[in-house]
Amino acid sequence: MEETKSQYLKVIESSRKVFKDKNLDYGSSWRILRVSSFVDQIHIKAQRIRNLQINEDQKIDEGQVPEFIGIINYCIMSLIQIQIGVVDEPDLNGNEVFELYDNKVNETFELMLKKNHDYGEAWRDMEISSLTDLIIQKIFRMKSINSNDGKTISSEGIESNFQDILNYSVFALILLKA
């Protein structure tokens, strides 16, 4: 489990750097996005990863790694939106954004540790394509929950799906040795 902790945090460090660089370019412009928009953005990235896994020929010279990093960051932004709500104009400065970012990472990391304990690191024996398929499945679950105005009868809500997608993406990057 110590290896997983170290690898997980290394992936998050890389994702946080990308987030930080993009925050310098764009600020918190993402704050205007609704949760359904994040679901769609993650869907686009996950579908591209799946297409890269299926097709040998690609037209854009970017692989799976930046797409999984994008999914991680979109999940974290989504979790922040769920916590503090959507706004009409960007409203967070760098320090606020990174405090919120780090809090969501810590919450999701703690969830991963609990699940990893109970599941016995089963993800290490999975194919990256299976993790991609699980991400896409979670996306369709969230779309269904959104179409039901966020109400569920017996399943997890949107937030836990974002956390699972974030963790699956980290696992994929660990398996890719990114």
Secondary structure, DSSP 8 states (H G I E B T S, - for coil): -HHHHHHHHHHHHHHHHHHHHHHHHHTTGGGG--HHHHHHHHHHHHHHHHHHHH-S--SSS--HHHHHHHHHHHHHHHHHHHHH---SS----HHHHHHHHHHHHHHHHHHHHHHHHHHTSGGGGS-HHHHHHHHHHHHHHHHHHHHTTT--SSS--HHHHHHHHHHHHHHHHHHTT-
